[in-house]
Amino acid sequence: MDYLPIFLNLKNEPCLIVGGGQVAARKAEILQHAGGQVSVLAPDFHDALLKLGESGSMTLLSKRFHSQDVCGFKLIVAATDDIDLNAHVAEAAKTHNIPVNVVDQPALCTFIFPAIIDRSPIIAAVSSGGASPVLARILRMRIESLIPPAYGRLAKIAAKFRTRVKQAIKESHVRRKFWENVLSGTVAELVFAGREEQAAEHLDQLIRAESQEKDGLRLGMVYLVGAGPGDPDLLTIRALRLMQEADVVVYDRLVSPEILQLVRRDAEKIYAGKQRNQHTLPQAQINRLLADLAKSGKRVLRLKGGDPFIFGRGGEEIETLMTEGVLFQVIPGITAASGCAAYAGIPLTHRDYAQSCMFLTGHMKDGRLIDIDWNQLSRPGQTLVFYMGLQGLEEICSRLIQHGCPADLPAALVQQGTTQHQLVLTGTLKTLPQTVNSSDVKAPTLLIIGNVVKLREKFAWFRPHGDA
Ligand SMILES: C[S@@+](CC[C@H](N)C(=O)[O-])C[C@H]1O[C@@H](n2cnc3c(N)ncnc32)[C@H](O)[C@@H]1O
């Protein structure tokens, strides 16, 4: 280990930055953020520093550097573009045993600035020891995406309850296990979902149960998560985190195997998939199952294709959970319409072609499409997106023509959009049904109708592997 990472308390401590440019301004901000009393010394100052000086939040010393200037400071940064001057500052600081950082000259430093992930009071620091600050920054960005922004709030709740937990749970190994459960379980998820009061209430209950040595009080929760249209790269950061935390996953047919692989390996997996006219588990049974699993203390991941609130029956599932008093959260996913349109190069709205867009279901009952206002759909200047529209494709196209849409209105059918099996068939209201009939189309498919479909000729960008 070339450097020892330590966290310095700079609150109200005098810090000196030598240099008046942009780099000096950035360092000044960091030190100020950590509570330091910052002075900046240079003959001239960058505007950003002048502003900070005017606001009175830092002192500007307009002069040339002299060795004695370091006296009385607890930390020094040399941030000038003059190599000799930087070396001079470093030497003066070292003479007085003051920690010094010289920007971009690790050999002259006694300390270096890490890349910082700030979830105060939680702080993580990444350093490459001066070898490659860019690499450290890339790593920092990766870590940023793994740590929910609300981690700081979680740490504050933990701090608030720390003494009580210590009094209630005497044995340190039991206490550690308790905190591990709390900080990676439902209490943490409630904090991340912005429900801090509820989180505190539940933490309170857990402490009571633990101090009365009652076993088995585990808080379950249902995560209703949208898995997007297929490409695993389109998962949200929160979806991915919850997939790795769940004890059990209840998933649909539309969730691709690649996405399922990202779920925690030892999580129990329950298939609730639905196929047209063949519901593997009836909806009421799925609702019941989710509630029962959560009530038994499990973290239940309800993983659905696309977005749970768009033709996903998410509303029905949470209605049961609400009635049963089960905790839940809903994590949106990229719906098939956005995913397929983006990967097919078809903007759903465009100033010249469509000012509105409608999401519809082409679901059929007894061989007929249900509840569709064809007059409304036939108006110009809009895009129609039909989910589950393959069966009814012919009827959709002919009804639209009957209600006044031009027969040459462009239309596209996107098969398995965003995946490596994506196939886009294009035509018009008149020709598309025939084109589709003579192709070997595989579900799921999405139908997009409107003049925006023309833009695919220009905008198609996604090429699945193996596509010529
Ligand atoms: C029951 S709906 C669920 C929609 C989902 N909740 C969403 O927001 O995308 C299923 C229909 O979504 C459409 N769909 C979902 N994923 C798709 C994909 N990758 N490519 C094409 N269509 C898709 C198909 O029309 C499919 O029949």
The ligand as an SDF file (V2000), in Angstrom:
LIG
                    3D

 27 29  0  0  0  0  0  0  0  0999 V2000
  -48.9230   -7.8560  -21.2100 C   0  0  0  0  0  0  0  0  0  0  0  0
  -48.1160   -6.6710  -22.1720 S   0  0  0  0  0  0  0  0  0  0  0  0
  -46.9340   -6.0960  -21.0500 C   0  0  0  0  0  0  0  0  0  0  0  0
  -46.3670   -4.7800  -21.4260 C   0  0  0  0  0  0  0  0  0  0  0  0
  -45.2730   -4.3460  -20.4850 C   0  0  0  0  0  0  0  0  0  0  0  0
  -45.7790   -4.0990  -19.1660 N   0  0  0  0  0  0  0  0  0  0  0  0
  -44.5470   -3.0910  -21.0040 C   0  0  0  0  0  0  0  0  0  0  0  0
  -44.6410   -2.0310  -20.3660 O   0  0  0  0  0  0  0  0  0  0  0  0
  -43.8950   -3.1930  -22.0410 O   0  0  0  0  0  0  0  0  0  0  0  0
  -47.2000   -7.6610  -23.2640 C   0  0  0  0  0  0  0  0  0  0  0  0
  -47.0430   -7.0490  -24.6410 C   0  0  0  0  0  0  0  0  0  0  0  0
  -46.0200   -6.0610  -24.6270 O   0  0  0  0  0  0  0  0  0  0  0  0
  -45.3980   -6.0190  -25.8910 C   0  0  0  0  0  0  0  0  0  0  0  0
  -43.9610   -6.2740  -25.7240 N   0  0  0  0  0  0  0  0  0  0  0  0
  -43.3120   -6.4400  -24.5660 C   0  0  0  0  0  0  0  0  0  0  0  0
  -41.9890   -6.5780  -24.7720 N   0  0  0  0  0  0  0  0  0  0  0  0
  -41.8140   -6.5100  -26.0960 C   0  0  0  0  0  0  0  0  0  0  0  0
  -40.6760   -6.5870  -26.9440 C   0  0  0  0  0  0  0  0  0  0  0  0
  -39.4420   -6.7650  -26.4600 N   0  0  0  0  0  0  0  0  0  0  0  0
  -40.8570   -6.4710  -28.2790 N   0  0  0  0  0  0  0  0  0  0  0  0
  -42.0780   -6.2830  -28.7750 C   0  0  0  0  0  0  0  0  0  0  0  0
  -43.1840   -6.2000  -28.0360 N   0  0  0  0  0  0  0  0  0  0  0  0
  -43.0620   -6.2970  -26.7110 C   0  0  0  0  0  0  0  0  0  0  0  0
  -46.0460   -7.0930  -26.7400 C   0  0  0  0  0  0  0  0  0  0  0  0
  -47.0630   -6.4880  -27.4670 O   0  0  0  0  0  0  0  0  0  0  0  0
  -46.5770   -8.0190  -25.6860 C   0  0  0  0  0  0  0  0  0  0  0  0
  -47.6400   -8.7960  -26.1760 O   0  0  0  0  0  0  0  0  0  0  0  0
  1  2  1  0
  2  3  1  0
  2 10  1  0
  3  4  1  0
  4  5  1  0
  5  6  1  0
  5  7  1  0
  7  8  2  0
  7  9  1  0
 10 11  1  0
 11 12  1  0
 11 26  1  0
 12 13  1  0
 13 14  1  0
 13 24  1  0
 14 15  1  0
 14 23  1  0
 15 16  2  0
 16 17  1  0
 17 18  1  0
 17 23  2  0
 18 19  1  0
 18 20  2  0
 20 21  1  0
 21 22  2  0
 22 23  1  0
 24 25  1  0
 24 26  1  0
 26 27  1  0
M  CHG  2   2   1   9  -1
M  END
$$$$
